[in-house]
Amino acid sequence: MKVLHTIPSMGAKSGGTSTATFDLLSSINNLDLEGGDAVELVSLATAAGSRDRSLADGCGWFKALPYDAKTPYGYSANMRKYLSRERFDVYHTNGMWLDVNHATCAAARKAGKPYVITPHGMLYPEALKRSAWKKWPLRKLFFDKDVMKASCIHVTCETEMRHIRAFGYKGPVAVIGNPVVCPSVADKLLMERSIYDRAYKIGFLGRIHPIKKVENLLEGVSLSGDKDIEVVIMGSGSPEYEAFLKTEVERVGIADRVKFLGFVSGDEKFKQLAELDALFVPSDMENFGMIIPEALLVGTPVMASLGTPWEALNTEDCGWWVDNSPESIANVIGQIADAGQDRLRAMGLRGRALVLNRFESSKVASSMYRLYRWLCGYEPKPEFVYHD
């Protein structure tokens, strides 16, 4: 059984979609696969001059095709030639709205093979509304058909499954969370977490984009009236939105307590997360939110908005799953200040246990591998696959 994954980019700056795909493929290829089974990944190389790097460079299961996606739709003759030349038993594409995604679905149908789509939250109502005038013609030309004829749609939570059904898809849906890899540096940082009297430090880490609602965090800090809270904003993205946030810092009067650190990754990302007393994810919408389990791995409690599928933060007492209004955020900041370091550390340890129990990478990889074998007729339908 040969399985092909495709994705428009594996660039480190492409966000959670690339990271989740890399972690999944790494984890699957670390499994003891049945003889002859192979799972491969193909994408376009990072564009020349982008100052980005591919997360999967050097991996034997990864192939980067020469970059030629120079239109807004990302049309790639190189990807289409590859798909017409190679043959696979299962095709699996990550994301929506770009030529790589459609070409993968079309190639699978032409070959008479099953295909899986992982939308990575791109079929949420909020996501469909963004640039709807661009997506509508693409839907009518390609993507409605690609979705409706998919052999299976993979989602990371039940909320996303509901949105897939509302979109009109009636076929099998596999609910499998994103894999979370626990790097050795996370273990080390957890052991080194210090408990001492100091100003509390909170932060945001992610793509700098209006949907993230970072301004709500800034206003919440101001509303809290706490002069000892330090705030760090980490990430890159829209220069216009970052400029707006910097004016907001001045407007709400907290410029002396806020630092913009820019893009962080790798060990430095986990180091910064471990230095926080709490991570804030005030986004209007997040499909899975990889940064949430990554923070929990190093023992950092998380505030996540109701637009994320992380009710477990409340039920497992390892954070706050609350409304993302500035007033709600200010209330959480007050709770953090009142909690004390021992209480926050206990919350962080519960969060780490939650992640390792539910989303440890080998468990997720095994589920995905079972899905492929079911699609090829080698195994019965897994318990995480649902029909309408």
Residue pairs with C-beta under 8 A, 6 or more apart in sequence:
1 34
1 36
1 37
1 38
1 89
1 90
1 372
1 373
1 376
1 378
2 37
2 38
2 40
2 87
2 88
2 89
2 90
3 37
3 38
3 39
3 40
3 88
3 89
3 90
3 91
3 92
3 372
4 40
4 41
4 42
4 86
4 88
4 90
4 91
4 92
4 104
5 21
5 25
5 39
5 40
5 41
5 42
5 92
5 93
5 94
6 41
6 42
6 43
6 79
6 83
6 91
6 92
6 93
6 94
6 100
6 101
6 103
6 104
7 17
7 18
7 21
7 41
7 43
7 93
7 94
7 95
7 100
8 14
8 43
8 44
8 69
8 74
8 95
8 98
8 100
8 101
9 18
9 43
9 44
9 46
10 18
10 21
10 22
10 41
10 43
10 46
10 54
10 55
10 56
10 62
10 64
11 18
11 46
11 50
11 52
11 53
11 54
11 55
12 18
12 52
12 53
12 54
12 55
12 265
13 50
13 52
13 236
13 263
14 52
15 207
16 120
16 178
16 288
16 289
16 290
16 291
17 94
17 95
17 120
18 55
19 55
19 290
20 120
20 178
20 179
20 288
20 290
21 41
21 94
22 55
22 56
23 178
23 179
23 180
23 181
23 361
24 178
24 179
24 361
24 364
24 365
24 368
25 39
25 41
25 56
25 59
25 61
25 62
26 59
26 181
26 361
27 179
27 181
27 361
27 362
27 364
27 365
28 39
28 365
28 368
28 369
29 39
29 59
29 61
30 362
30 365
31 362
31 365
31 366
31 369
33 39
33 369
34 373
37 369
38 61
39 61
39 369
39 372
40 61
40 62
40 63
40 88
41 56
41 59
41 61
41 62
41 63
42 62
42 63
42 64
42 65
42 79
42 82
43 54
43 56
43 62
43 64
43 65
43 100
44 64
44 65
44 66
44 67
44 68
44 69
44 76
44 78
44 79
44 100
45 54
45 64
45 65
45 66
45 67
46 52
46 53
46 54
46 67
47 67
47 69
48 67
54 62
54 64
56 62
56 64
57 64
63 82
65 76
65 78
65 79
65 82
66 78
68 76
68 77
68 78
69 75
69 76
69 98
69 99
69 100
72 134
73 97
73 98
73 99
73 138
74 98
74 99
74 100
75 99
76 99
76 100
76 103
79 99
79 100
79 103
80 99
80 103
83 103
83 104
83 107
84 107
87 111
88 111
88 113
89 113
89 114
89 372
89 376
90 113
90 114
90 115
90 116
90 372
90 375
90 376
91 104
91 105
91 107
91 108
91 111
91 113
91 114
91 115
91 116
92 104
92 115
92 116
92 117
92 118
92 154
92 372
93 100
93 101
93 104
93 105
93 115
93 116
93 117
93 118
94 101
94 118
94 120
95 101
95 118
95 119
95 120
95 122
96 117
96 119
96 120
96 122
96 123
96 143
97 122
97 134
97 135
97 138
97 143
101 117
101 143
101 146
102 142
102 143
102 146
104 115
105 115
105 117
105 142
105 146
105 149
105 150
106 142
106 146
108 114
108 115
109 115
109 149
114 151
114 152
114 375
114 376
115 150
115 151
116 150
116 151
116 152
116 153
116 154
116 174
116 371
116 375
117 146
117 147
117 150
117 153
117 154
118 153
118 154
118 155
119 153
119 155
119 160
119 164
120 287
121 127
121 160
121 285
121 286
121 287
121 288
123 147
123 160
123 163
123 164
123 167
124 160
124 163
124 285
124 287
125 163
125 166
126 211
126 284
126 285
126 307
127 285
128 135
130 211
135 143
144 168
147 153
147 167
147 168
147 169
148 168
148 169
148 171
150 169
150 171
151 171
151 172
151 375
152 171
152 172
152 173
152 174
152 371
152 375
152 385
153 164
153 169
153 171
153 172
153 173
153 174
154 173
154 174
154 176
154 368
154 371
155 161
155 164
155 173
155 174
155 175
155 176
156 175
156 176
156 177
156 178
156 287
156 288
156 309
157 175
157 177
157 287
157 288
157 309
158 175
158 309
159 309
160 287
160 309
161 173
161 175
161 386
164 173
165 173
165 388
169 388
170 387
170 388
171 387
171 388
172 381
172 385
172 386
172 387
173 385
173 386
173 387
174 367
174 371
174 382
174 384
174 385
174 386
175 384
175 386
176 364
176 367
176 368
176 371
176 384
177 288
177 358
177 359
177 364
178 288
178 290
178 293
178 359
178 364
179 359
179 360
179 361
179 363
179 364
179 365
180 290
180 293
180 294
180 297
180 355
180 356
180 359
180 360
180 361
180 364
181 361
182 297
182 355
182 356
182 360
182 361
183 267
183 270
185 267
185 270
185 271
186 270
186 274
186 294
186 297
186 298
189 270
189 271
189 274
189 298
189 299
190 274
190 297
190 298
190 299
190 348
190 352
192 274
193 274
193 298
193 299
193 345
193 348
195 341
195 342
195 345
196 341
199 228
199 229
199 230
200 226
200 228
200 229
200 230
200 277
200 336
200 337
201 229
201 230
201 231
201 232
201 275
201 276
201 277
202 217
202 221
202 229
202 230
202 231
202 232
202 276
202 277
202 278
202 279
202 280
202 333
202 336
203 231
203 232
203 233
203 234
203 272
203 273
203 276
203 279
203 280
204 212
204 214
204 217
204 231
204 232
204 233
204 234
204 235
204 279
204 280
204 281
204 282
205 234
205 235
205 264
205 269
205 272
205 273
205 279
205 291
205 295
206 212
206 234
206 235
206 281
206 283
206 291
207 235
207 236
207 237
208 214
208 233
208 235
208 236
208 237
208 238
208 241
208 242
208 245
209 237
209 238
209 241
210 238
210 241
211 283
211 284
211 285
212 282
212 283
212 284
213 282
213 283
213 284
213 305
213 324
214 233
214 245
214 282
215 244
215 245
215 248
216 282
216 324
216 325
216 326
216 329
217 231
217 280
217 282
217 329
218 231
218 245
218 248
218 249
218 252
218 254
218 258
219 248
219 252
219 326
219 329
220 282
220 326
220 327
220 328
220 329
220 330
220 332
220 333
221 229
221 231
221 252
221 254
221 257
221 258
221 329
221 330
221 333
222 252
222 253
222 254
222 326
223 326
223 327
223 329
223 330
224 329
224 330
224 333
224 334
224 337
226 333
226 334
226 337
227 257
228 337
229 257
229 333
229 337
230 257
230 259
231 254
231 257
231 258
231 259
232 258
232 259
232 260
232 261
232 272
232 276
233 245
233 258
233 259
233 260
233 261
234 261
234 262
234 263
234 264
234 269
234 272
235 262
235 263
235 264
236 242
236 262
236 263
242 260
245 260
246 260
249 255
249 258
261 272
264 272
269 294
270 294
270 297
270 298
273 279
273 291
273 294
273 295
273 298
273 300
274 298
274 299
274 300
276 295
276 300
277 300
277 301
277 336
277 341
277 344
278 300
278 301
278 302
278 303
278 319
278 332
278 336
278 344
279 291
279 292
279 295
279 300
279 301
279 302
279 303
280 302
280 303
280 329
280 332
281 289
281 291
281 292
281 302
281 303
281 304
281 305
281 308
282 303
282 305
282 324
282 329
283 289
283 305
283 307
283 308
283 324
284 305
284 307
284 324
285 307
285 308
286 292
286 304
286 305
286 307
286 308
286 309
287 309
288 309
289 304
289 308
289 309
289 310
292 302
292 304
292 308
292 310
292 313
293 355
293 359
295 301
295 302
295 351
296 302
296 318
296 319
296 348
296 351
296 352
296 354
296 355
297 352
297 355
297 356
298 348
298 352
299 345
299 348
299 349
299 351
299 352
300 348
300 351
301 313
301 318
301 319
301 320
301 336
301 344
301 347
301 348
301 351
302 310
302 313
302 318
302 319
302 320
302 351
303 313
303 319
303 320
303 322
303 329
303 332
304 310
304 313
304 319
304 320
304 321
305 321
305 322
305 323
305 324
306 321
306 322
306 323
306 324
307 324
308 321
310 319
310 321
311 321
312 318
312 321
312 354
312 358
313 319
313 320
313 321
313 351
314 320
314 321
316 350
316 351
316 354
317 347
317 350
318 347
318 348
318 350
318 351
318 354
319 347
319 351
320 332
320 335
322 328
322 331
322 332
336 344
339 347
367 382
367 384
370 379
370 382
371 382
371 385
373 379
374 380
374 381
374 382
374 385
